[in-house]
Amino acid sequence: MDEDPHPSVTKDVAARRRPTQHPIALPGVPGYGEGMVDPKPDPMVSNEEEVEVGAAIAAAIDRGMRAANEGRVVTSEEVRKLIPQWIFKFSTQNQR
């Protein structure tokens, strides 16, 4: 016969030590989560207001989208190498 590892604990008490829910947890409160931030928002859905974009910016965005679709892109590694050149170029231009 197997020896009980907790002889001073009755089977009833041992059964209550393994509840299906945490013994201190309270039942859910209706409406508790309302108004809280969604922990995993859908990245394809925006809650932000629409922003008006000027014609020049819209045209620049379109040019960039076309260039990307045509494969005319630069990797982030290449950009990191170009940044110092850009900084030098624009820092040495004469101020008007």
Stockholm file with secondary structure:
# STOCKHOLM 1.0

chainA/1-96         MDEDPHPSVTKDVAARRRPTQHPIALPGVPGYGEGMVDPKPDPMVSNEEEVEVGAAIAAAIDRGMRAANEGRVVTSEEVRKLIPQWIFKFSTQNQR
#=GR chainA/1-96 SS CCCCSCTTSCHHHHHHTSCSSCSSCCCCCTTTTTTSCCSSCCTTCCCSCCCCCCHHHHHHHHHHHHHHHTTCCCCHHHHHHHHHHHHHHHHSSCCC
#=GC SS_cons        CCCCSCTTSCHHHHHHTSCSSCSSCCCCCTTTTTTSCCSSCCTTCCCSCCCCCCHHHHHHHHHHHHHHHTTCCCCHHHHHHHHHHHHHHHHSSCCC
//
